[in-house]
């Protein structure tokens, strides 16, 4: 197929990605509209006669939608939870990220893959963020990072519900706190005017964040803009599951093109180590949650879901299911989310620069 005909190439890629999303939906897999298009494009791009194409602005649109959704969750109640427990949130988040860095070091030694690549693939709770970060940093294998992140995500999606609904975690009656997931902040204003206002706000904040050279600006900009507006009293309408599926679809197709399994060396070893490291990461979060239980005397289910290295939305749904303290779970998950988005990329860049300097001096 002619490489210059971008519209035709994108149409084919779009159709393949859509089929993948439908198939994964029928199979009832986790996050089908992210993993489905990602998998379908990954397979379809292997046919040499078709050169797949997915514009970056399509991915950016999906990131803006996700950013708005995350920022909308940042209510005054969540902010109060973060402020009240800020020291413990910072300590637990740093311990979890440090623990994951230690796991990455072991995996790097066992697999032979360079440490920066494994470390980027092992940062918890930031699939899209870490993949995009890997794309921006020279020398990092994007395919390996994506496989490590997806393996961790799948482990969490399948095993955390099994663990939290098991006999180990004692489920207490619903605790005090604001039900951020089920009730949220009621929206009563004019719908279309508010949607337009927040759409403009998110787009402006995205380009402003890009101008200020923020990491993943099309995600962070809308998060910050929406969060500030929400805390200030301007509440936007919640996004329907269908809109969130569309945003995942827009991101999933782009990520699928980043995957190049033919460049992944020692496939069986890396995939096996990724699954094992994901399980160790879950066990590590359980250990840290025990410290949180002894410190605050909260339910084990609340503590574990607050520290589980998964998505805030998934952990919030599980928290509601087992009557955990939703405001605390959301507060901890939001804090780690912002810590990973703001603090981790600059720290990784600094760490990699120091490592490069040491290598240069030794040579």
N, C-alpha and C positions, 0 to 999 in steps of 0.2 A: 504494500500500500504506500502511496506517495507520502513521504514524510512532511512535505510542505502543506498538505491539505489538512490543516489542524482541525477544522470543523468536522470533517468526516471521521478523523481519528478519535476526536473527543466523543462523537456520537456513538461510535462502536464501543469505546471504553465505558460510556455512560450506560449503554444497554447491558453490557456484561456485568457491571457493578450492580445494576438494578436486579438482574436475575439472581446474583449472589445473595443480595439482601432478602429477596423473596424466598429463596431456598432455605436460608438460615432461619427465617421466620417460621416456615412450615415445620422445620426440624426442632423448633423451640430452643434454639441455642441462646446462650447469654448474649446481650447487646448485638442482636442480629444485624442491625443496619450499620454497625461499625465493622464487625468481624466478617460479615457476609461480603460486602463490596471489597474489603481488603483481600480476602481469600480469592474471590473470583478474578479480580484484576491481577493478582499475583500469578494465578494459573494462566489466564488469558495472555498476559504479556510475554509468556515463554514462547509463544508461536512467532517465529521470526518474520512471517509474512505480514503481520499486523504490528505496527508501531503505535502502542497506546499513548494517549496524551490526556493529561488532567491539569488544567491551568491552576496556578497557585492562588489566583483570586477566588476560585471556587472553594478551595480549602480555607482561605481567609474568611469567607462568608460564614462557613460552618463554625469557625472559631469565634466569630463575633456573637453568633447565636448562643453558643455554649457559655461564653463570657457573661452575657446578659443573664442567663439562667443562674449561674453561680453567684453573680453580684446581687441578684434578687433575693437570695437566701440570707444575705448578710443584713439581718434585722438588728434593731436595738437590743433585743433579748440576747441574740448571739454575741453582739459586741460586749454586753455586760458580762456574759459568761467568760469571754476571752480575757477581759480586763481583770476580773476577779481571780482567775486561775492562771494568769500569764506566766508566773515563774515555773509552775509545774508543766505547763504546756511547752514552754521553751526547753526545759530539761528533758522531758520525754521525747520531744521531737528530735532533739540533738542526739539523744541516746539511740533512738531508732535508726536515724540516718547513719550514725557511726557504726552501729551493728551491721547495717546493710553494706557499709564500706568494707567491713571486715570480711563479710561473706564474699564480696566481690574479689577481695584479695586472694582468698582461697580458691575460688572458681578460676581466677586468672592463672594461678600457678598450676592447677590441675588440667586446664584446657589448653594452655599455651597462648591464649588470646591476650592482647595487651590490656593492661589494667585500666586505662582511661575508658576503653570501650565497655568493659565489663562493669565498671563503676557507674557509668551513665545508664547502662541497662538495668542496674539494680536499685536505683533510687525509687522509693515506694510512692505510689499514688500520683504519678505524673506521666502516663503513657504518651499522650500527644505532646506534652511539654518537653519530655526528654528526647523524643524522636526528632522534634523540630530543632532542639538544642544540638543534637548530634549532627543534624544537617548543616548547622551553622559553623561547627568547629571542625577544622581540618584534622585529618588523621584518625577520626573515629569511624568505625565500621557501622553504618546505619542499619544494615541487615541484621547484624548480631545484636545491636541494641534493641531493635524492634522485636526480635524473637525472644530475647530475655524479658522485655516488658510485657509482651503478650502472654508468655508462659506464666509469669507472676500473676497477671490479671486473671487468667483462667483458674489458677490454683485458688485464688482468693474467692472468686465468684462461686466455685463449686464447694470448697472446703469450709469457708467461714460460716455459711448457713447451717451446714451439718454440725459444726462444733457448737455454735451458739444455741441451737435447738436441742442439743444433747443434754445428758443428765449432769454433766460437770458444772455448767453454769446454772446457778439457782436464780430463777426468775421471780423477782419481787413484784408486788402490785405496782401499778403506774406511779411513778415518782413525781414529785413536784417539778415544775418546769414548763416551759412553753412548747407546745406541740408544733414545732416549726415545719414538720413534713406534712402533717395531715391538715392543719388549719392554716398555717402561714399567716400572712398579712392580708386581710380581706381587701379586695379591690372593688371600689364603688364609683370611680370616676368615669368620665367619658372615654369609651374604649378606643375609638379610632384616633382621636387626638393624642391620647396617651401613648398609643403604639408608635405613632409618627414621632412624637417627642423623644421617646426612648431609643428609637431607631437612629435618629439624627445624633443623639447623645453618644450612643455606642460607636457609631462610625467616626464621629469627630474625635472621641477619646482614643480609638484605635490608631488613627493617623497621627494623633499627638504623641501617643506612646512610641510609635515608630520613629517619629522625628527626634524624640528624646532617647532613642536607642534602647528601649526596654526589651528584655527577652520576650519572645513571642508576643509582640505588641498587639496583634489582632485578637488575642485572648485576654491579656492583662488590662489593656485599655478599657474595654467594655466592663470587665469585672470591677475595676476601680470606679468608673463613672457611675455604673448602676448602684454599687454599694453606697457611694456617697449620697446619691439621690434618695435611696431607700432610707438610709439613716436620717436624712434631712426631712423625711416625711412625704416624699413623692413616691408613691407605690405604683409599680407597673403590674400589668396582668401576668399571671403565671403562664408558662408555655405548655401547650398540650403535648402529650406523648408523641403525636404525629410530627410536630415541629422539631422536637428533640431527635426523633428518628432521622429527619431530613438533615439536621446538622451533623449527626454521626455519619450519614451517607456521604456528605460532602467531604468530610475528613477522611473517611475510610478508603475511598477510591484513591486519594492522593497518597496515603500511606502504603497502599498496595503496590504502587509504582516504585516506592523506595525500596521495597523488598527485592533483594537479588540473591536467592538461595544458591545460585551457581557459584557465588563468591564466598559462601559460608564454608569454611574449612572445618573438617572433623564434625560433621553435622550431628551424628548420633551422640557424640560425647558432649557437645555444647547443649543440645536439647535436654539430655539426661541431667546434666549439671544445673540447667535452668530450673527444671522441675524440683530437684532436690533443694536448691537454694530458696525457691519459693516456699517450700514446706518449712525450711529452717526459719525463714523470715516470719512466717505465721506463728511458729512456736516462740520465737523471740518476742513478738508482740504480746503473746500470752504472758510471758515472764514479766515484761514491763507492766502489764495491766495488773499483775498481782501487787506490784509496788504501789500502784495508784490506789488499789483497794485498801491497802494497809494505811495509806496516808489520808485518804478522804472518807474511808469507811462507806464506800458506795457499793452497789451491786456489781458482781463480777461481769455480768453481761454489759452493763453500762461502761465499765472500765475497758473491757476488751474491744467493744465496738468503737470506743473513742480513739483507740490506738491501732486498730486493724489497718494494715496498709492497703486499703481499697478506696473506692470512690465514696464521696460524702453522701450521694443520693442512695447508693446501695446500702451503706451502713445505716442511714436514717430509716429506710424501710424496715430493715431487720430490727432496729431499735424499737420501732413502733410495734412490731410483731411480738416482741418479748417483753414489752412494757418497760423498756429502759428509759433513762432520762434523756429525752431527745435534745433538749437545749444543751446539755453537756456534751453529748456525742457530736452534735453539729458544731459546737464551739471548738472542740479539739480538732475535728476534721478540717474545719475552715482555717484554723491557725496553721496546721501542717500544710494545707494547700497553698496558703500565701507564703509560708516559709520556703516551700519548694520552688514556687514561682519566682520569688524575689531573691532569696538568699543563696539557694543552691547553685544556680547557673553562674553567678559571679565567683562564688567560692571554687567551683569546678574549673573555671577558666584560670583563676589564680593558681590553683594546684597544678594544672597541666603546664602552665608557663614555668613554674618552679621546677617541675620534672624535666621539661625540655632544656632548661638552663643547666641542670646537673648533668644531663646526658651530653650536652655540648662541651662542658668543661672536662668530662671524663674522656672524651674523644680526642 
